[in-house]
Amino acid sequence: MLTAIAIDDEPVALDVIKNLSAKIPFIDLKASFTNAFEAIDFLQKEKIDLLFLDIKMPDISGIDFFL
């Protein structure tokens, strides 16, 4: 089982990720965030295997977030 989170500033995109990941039996989407900095707090407490990241977000890009 892969544990995952999704980060995207658009709630509609997060809904798409939630719906698609629910169809994949080995992905457990633990949380989704519209604010990348809230995701950082979550990641400091929880271990995950997979990130779904939006590349272009208002405060920080997905690439900068990953680095």
N, C-alpha and C positions, 0 to 999 in steps of 0.2 A: 504494500500500500504506500502510495506517495502522498504525503501531506503537502498542501499547497495554500497559498494566499494569492489574492488578486488585488492589484493597485491600479486604479484608473480614475481620473477626475470626472468621468461621465458615467452616471448611474446606469444608463441604458447598456453601455458596454459591459459593466459588471454583471448585469442581468444575463447577457449573452454568455459570458464566461461561466456563470453559475449553472445555467441550463445545460450547456454543453459538457461541463465537467461532471455534472450529475449523471450523464449517460455513460461515463467511463468508470467501470467498477473499481479500478485500482487507484483512482484519484479521490482524495478526501479534501475538499475545499474547506479549510478551517475558518477562514474569515475573508472579508473583502473590505477595501478601504478606498475612500475618495480623497483622503488626505495621506500623503506619503509619510509625513512625520508621525502620524498615529501608527502607521505600519512599522516604523522603526521601533517604537515602544513595544509593540507586540513581538517583534523579532528578537528583542533582547530577553524576552521571557519564554518564548516558545521556539522549538526546533521545527523547521520545515524543510522539505526536499525540493520544492518547485515554486517559482515565482512567475505569476502572470503580470507583466509590467507594461503600462502605457509608456510609449517613448516620449510623447510631448505632453507634459503636464505644466500647470501654471507656475508652481513654486520650484520644482526640481524635475529634471528629465529622468526618464527611466534608466538611461545609461548612467547618469551621475549617481542615481540612487544605488545602482548595482555596484558601482566602483567604490 
